[in-house]
Amino acid sequence: MRRDNGLSWARRRELPLLLTAILGIMAFADYFFAIPILHSAVSDLQIWTMIMAAFAMFMGVVNLTIVHGRVVMREKDSTRRILSAWTLFLMYLMAILGLLPPITVHPSFQWLYSTTVAALDPTVYSILAFFITSASYRAFRARNFEATVFLISGIIIMLYNAPIGGWLHPGLVTLGSWAMNVPIVAGQRAIMIGAAIGSLALAIRTFTGRESAWLRAGDGG
Amino acid sequence: MEGEVMVKELDPRLMYLLLFIVVGAPLIRPLGLPLPITEPVLALYNKIESLPPGSIVLFEYGVGAASWPEHGPSNIAVLKHLLSKDVKLILISLYTAEGPTLFATRIKPAIESYLEKKTYGVDYVDFGYITGYETAMAAIAENVHKALSVDVYGTPVEKIPLMKNVKSAEDIDLVVATAYCEPYIRQFYTPYGVPVAIMTWGMNAPGYMPYIDAGQLCGMLAGIRGAAEYETLIGSPGEGISSADALSLSHLLVIALVIIGNIQYILTKERSGR
């Protein structure tokens, strides 16, 4: 259970809620109203946010060092210790080489990136194609009217998206183009406007302190 | 329940093998299928063609290694077009920290012959990766010199000739970005009226059609298909065109499997008397 007896002002939930409300309303108001003093303050806040975002990367390095360092120091399983040590070694190697000037484009960093990340990342991503192929065979079934409409629309859009669609029949491009420009636009607009209204409601709840779930992130609850 | 037996008999490994063949074979021997040009791609091409000499273009090359096949060829094709025109380019990566590395290792070699005709600092400038994403966009749009203090080589922004007259989004004539379009619409198009074009994933195309329809996006390249169309338009075949046939055949395979799956499903239902 979280202990918050009010003795530490830094741990009081009112402080982050108040800061969020003030800064959120400032940024919100600046978007709609031309108030010079507010504009200047929000402009500075934006620069602070960029700096904090950069600092968050450093925090990521610290966090990974603590997590894997703990495994290396305390774990009894030698395999886990070796893997954690290897992870730390690679992380620091990439971080150090990445910081060599010119930052992130030094030849040694580029070589390491090209031979590891640039090869592994698309490989993992491309495995999705095999999964989707198998899943489409198993999942896309015309079980009822709605599912049938969904299935036919999906096939039309796929044939529109693939160059072979126009080669098979020029009408598929026309049909696909109509589907993209009329029903899809209508449906997407409805979703977007709904989501925007939802975001606005969430923003108002956050500014007024009614939404505070984000404060509990990381402490289990 | 014979039908169900048929469904189970279609081994996933067979599907994987078929996919491997239909994706791999056209990469080795392209089919050269005709490629109709779609409206959002043509719109971006026409927009760049209509830019007056000396126009300022903010080009965001936030390509990650995983999304390279979807974004990389589009980035190369549009950059080739922009560099063939008399426009000034501000290069930046906002979406991912991987951008500068992939720019240096893959994009730059592909556009080297175009860059040779341009002068760094006068015709183009590279600011590398800037953290903060949408907040960074807002800061750049508001005050370029404050948000981008030095370029990727550490040169102060005030000393870069190209940047002398670029103070805010009001001095930018076009934004071409990678990945998501909404933040750019919010930070460049809506407050300043700067035209925005996007190079995105193929799956995002239907979701972005309302922005095209409303004029908030002046063009869109979606996935390999978009890149292939753009390469056709500028007459410079690249990765996009060579991958387009693989895309076609893989889509056909998926459609064929969906049809087979449904035939088996109907047969199963009929045989089980439901």
Interface residues (C-beta under 8 A of the other chain):
Chain A: Y31 S43 Q46 I47 T49 M50 A53 A54 A56 M57 P101 P102 I103 T104 V105 F109 Q110 Y113 S114 V117 A118 L120 D121 P122 V124 Y125 S126 A129 F130 I132 T133 S134 S136 Y137 R138 F140 R141 A142 R143 L151 G154 I155 I157 M158 L159 N161 A162 P163 I164 G165 G166 W167 V173 S177 M180 N181 I184 V185 Q188 R189 M192
Chain B: L10 P12 M15 Y16 L19 V23 L33 P34 L35 P36 T38 E39 G64 A65 A66 S67 W68 P69 A97 E98 P100 T101 L102 A104 T105 G128 Y129 I130 T131 G132 Y133 T135 A136 A138 A139 E142 N143 K146 A147 V152 Y153 G154 P191 G202 A205 P206 G207 M209 P210 D213 A222 G223 R225 A228 A244 D245 L247 S248 L249 S250 H251 L252 L253 V254 I255 L257 V258 I260 G261 N262 Y265 I266
